Amino acid sequence: MRHRRSEQRPWTNGNETYLRRTRKMGIFKRMNDIAMANIHEVLDKMENPLSMIKQYIRELEEKITEAKLALSNQLLAERKYEVMITELNHLVHTRIRQANMAIDRNEEGIAQMAVEEKVICERKLEACREQYETVKQQTLLLEDQLKKLVVLYGELQDKKLLYLSRVNTAQAIQNANNTIYSVNAENIRKNFIRMEEQIWHVEAKSAAAHRVNQMVGATTISAPDLAFKEDVRQELERLKEARKVI
């Protein structure tokens, strides 16, 4: 059995540095401050809330992306610590077994080396467990921050839709008002009067033409009516004469 006295340095999580840096920089401070200060009231009091809310949404999207990456690294760190803890546990039990075998064979030197490595592994195991618990707490903190960011992001999106609707409605009303105020009501009234007079002229011409047609029709129909009556009278007389002969 090889005697390895050099203690293996526990794996360090790069996300610890990330979390310390982000805490110093206040990565979530601005977003959390907005949430704590009642975001709806803050936005309603801004001069240009729609522009500001778009800016906040862009910043939130960046922070959410950063938080997701950090969370992914945290979960990877947890997994690495779990693997290391499992390996160290295995080494501790292996060194105990080797020490017992050496004692049974009266190999005190080998037994001592196995015990030394067992003690080193146990210390490393204890340190890894402490670091593992720290990483887990950091992961929970990061998950909580990410949830808050996602909730805030949803609220801002809803607020954005509300403001867009209000802006569009206000613009439509303003356009309608501008149209109304830009129109000369007196000119419109005069134009309608002229159009109505033109309609009266058309209607009068149509009525006159209809009346003339009726008059012409009456004169053209009267002559045929007299001839028809004369034909009927003559036919009736002919029938009467024929009956007398019979």
C-alpha positions in Angstrom: 0.0 0.0 0.0 1.3 3.4 -1.0 1.7 5.9 1.7 0.3 9.3 0.6 0.8 11.9 3.2 0.1 14.9 1.0 -3.5 15.9 1.9 -5.7 16.4 -1.1 -7.1 19.9 -1.3 -10.9 19.9 -1.3 -12.5 21.0 -4.5 -13.6 24.6 -4.3 -16.7 25.9 -5.8 -16.3 28.7 -8.3 -19.9 29.8 -7.5 -18.8 30.9 -4.0 -16.7 33.6 -5.7 -19.6 34.4 -8.0 -22.0 34.8 -5.0 -19.6 37.0 -3.1 -19.0 39.1 -6.1 -22.7 39.4 -6.9 -23.5 40.3 -3.3 -20.9 43.1 -3.4 -22.2 44.4 -6.7 -25.8 44.1 -5.6 -27.0 42.0 -8.6 -30.5 41.8 -7.2 -30.6 44.9 -5.1 -32.2 47.2 -7.7 -35.0 44.7 -8.6 -35.6 43.8 -4.9 -35.8 47.5 -4.0 -38.5 48.0 -6.7 -40.5 45.1 -5.4 -40.3 46.3 -1.8 -41.3 49.8 -2.7 -44.6 48.6 -4.4 -43.7 48.4 -8.1 -47.1 49.4 -9.3 -47.1 52.7 -7.4 -43.6 53.5 -8.4 -44.3 53.0 -12.1 -47.5 54.9 -12.0 -45.7 58.0 -10.7 -43.0 57.9 -13.4 -43.0 60.5 -16.2 -42.6 57.8 -18.9 -43.6 54.5 -17.2 -43.8 52.5 -20.4 -40.2 53.4 -21.4 -39.0 52.7 -17.8 -40.8 49.4 -17.5 -39.2 48.2 -20.8 -35.8 49.1 -19.3 -36.6 47.2 -16.1 -37.7 44.2 -18.2 -34.4 44.2 -20.2 -32.4 44.3 -16.9 -34.5 41.6 -15.4 -34.0 39.3 -18.4 -30.2 39.8 -18.0 -30.3 39.1 -14.2 -32.5 36.0 -14.7 -30.1 34.7 -17.3 -27.2 35.2 -14.9 -29.1 33.7 -12.0 -30.0 30.6 -14.1 -26.3 30.1 -15.0 -25.3 30.5 -11.4 -27.9 28.1 -10.3 -26.7 25.6 -12.9 -23.1 25.9 -11.5 -24.4 25.5 -7.9 -26.2 22.3 -8.8 -23.0 21.1 -10.5 -21.0 22.0 -7.4 -23.4 20.0 -5.2 -23.1 17.0 -7.4 -19.3 17.2 -7.2 -19.3 17.4 -3.4 -21.6 14.4 -3.3 -19.2 12.4 -5.4 -16.3 13.5 -3.3 -18.1 12.7 0.0 -18.9 9.2 -1.4 -15.3 8.6 -2.4 -13.9 9.8 0.9 -16.3 7.5 2.8 -15.2 4.6 0.7 -11.5 5.5 1.4 -12.1 5.7 5.1 -13.7 2.2 5.2 -10.9 0.9 2.9 -8.2 2.2 5.2 -10.0 0.7 8.3 -10.1 -2.6 6.6 -6.4 -2.4 5.5 -5.4 -1.4 9.0 -7.2 -4.3 10.6 -5.6 -6.7 8.1 -2.2 -5.3 8.8 -2.7 -5.7 12.6 -3.8 -9.3 12.1 -0.5 -9.9 10.2 1.5 -8.0 12.8 2.5 -5.4 10.2 2.4 -2.4 12.5 4.1 0.0 10.1 1.5 -0.7 7.4 -1.3 -0.5 10.0 0.0 2.9 11.1 0.1 4.3 7.6 -3.5 3.0 7.0 -4.7 4.7 10.2 -2.9 7.9 9.2 -4.6 8.0 5.8 -7.9 7.1 7.5 -7.6 10.2 9.8 -6.6 12.4 6.9 -9.6 11.2 4.8 -11.9 11.7 7.8 -10.8 15.3 8.2 -11.2 16.0 4.5 -14.6 14.3 4.7 -15.7 16.6 7.5 -14.5 19.6 5.6 -16.3 18.5 2.5 -19.5 17.9 4.4 -19.3 21.4 5.8 -18.6 22.9 2.4 -21.4 20.8 0.9 -23.9 22.2 3.4 -22.7 25.7 2.6 -23.2 25.2 -1.1 -26.7 23.8 -0.5 -27.6 26.9 1.5 -26.3 29.1 -1.3 -28.3 27.1 -3.8 -31.5 27.6 -1.8 -30.8 31.3 -1.5 -30.1 31.5 -5.3 -33.3 29.6 -6.1 -35.3 31.9 -3.9 -33.8 35.0 -5.6 -34.5 33.5 -9.0 -38.2 32.8 -8.1 -38.5 36.4 -6.9 -37.0 37.7 -10.2 -39.4 35.5 -12.3 -42.4 36.7 -10.3 -41.3 40.3 -10.7 -40.7 39.7 -14.4 -44.3 38.4 -14.8 -45.7 41.4 -13.0 -43.7 43.8 -15.2 -44.9 42.1 -18.3 -48.5 42.4 -17.1 -47.9 46.1 -16.3 -46.3 46.6 -19.7 -49.5 45.2 -21.4 -51.6 47.5 -19.3 -49.6 50.5 -20.2 -49.6 49.6 -23.9 -53.3 49.4 -23.8 -53.7 52.7 -22.0 -51.2 54.4 -24.4 -53.0 53.1 -27.5 -56.4 54.1 -26.1 -55.1 57.6 -25.2 -53.6 58.0 -28.7 -56.8 56.9 -30.4 -58.8 59.4 -28.3 -56.3 62.2 -29.0 -56.4 61.5 -32.8 -60.2 61.6 -32.6 -60.1 64.9 -30.7 -57.7 66.3 -33.2 -59.9 65.3 -36.0 -63.0 66.9 -34.4 -61.2 70.1 -33.6 -59.7 70.4 -37.0 -63.0 70.2 -38.8 -65.0 73.4 -39.5 -68.6 72.7 -38.3 -70.0 75.7 -40.3 -68.5 74.5 -43.5 -69.9 71.0 -42.9 -73.4 72.4 -42.3 -73.3 74.5 -45.5 -72.0 71.5 -47.5 -74.9 69.4 -46.2 -77.4 72.1 -47.2 -75.9 72.2 -50.7 -76.1 68.4 -51.0 -79.7 68.5 -49.8 -80.6 71.1 -52.3 -79.1 69.1 -55.1 -81.0 66.1 -54.0 -84.2 68.1 -54.0 -83.5 69.2 -57.6 -82.9 65.6 -58.7 -86.1 64.5 -57.0 -88.1 67.4 -58.6 -86.8 66.6 -62.0 -87.7 62.9 -61.5 -91.2 63.8 -60.4 -91.7 66.2 -63.3 -90.6 63.6 -65.8 -92.9 61.0 -64.3 -95.8 63.4 -64.5 -95.1 64.2 -68.1 -94.9 60.6 -69.0 -98.3 60.0 -67.4 -99.8 62.8 -69.4 -98.4 61.6 -72.7 -99.5 58.1 -71.9 -103.1 59.2 -71.3 -103.3 60.9 -74.7 -101.9 57.9 -76.6 -104.1 55.4 -74.9 -107.4 57.3 -75.4 -107.6 56.9 -79.2 -107.2 53.1 -79.1 -109.8 52.9 -76.4 -112.4 54.6 -78.7 -111.6 52.4 -81.6 -111.9 49.3 -79.3 -115.3 50.4 -78.1 -116.5 51.0 -81.7 -115.3 47.5 -82.7 -117.2 46.0 -79.8 -120.4 47.9 -80.7 -120.2 46.8 -84.3 -119.6 43.2 -83.4 -122.5 43.2 -81.0 -124.8 44.7 -83.7 -123.7 42.0 -86.1 -124.5 39.2 -83.6 -128.0 40.7 -83.0 -128.7 40.8 -86.8 -127.6 37.2 -87.1 -130.0 36.2 -84.3 -132.9 37.8 -86.1 -132.3 35.8 -89.2 -132.3 32.6 -87.2 
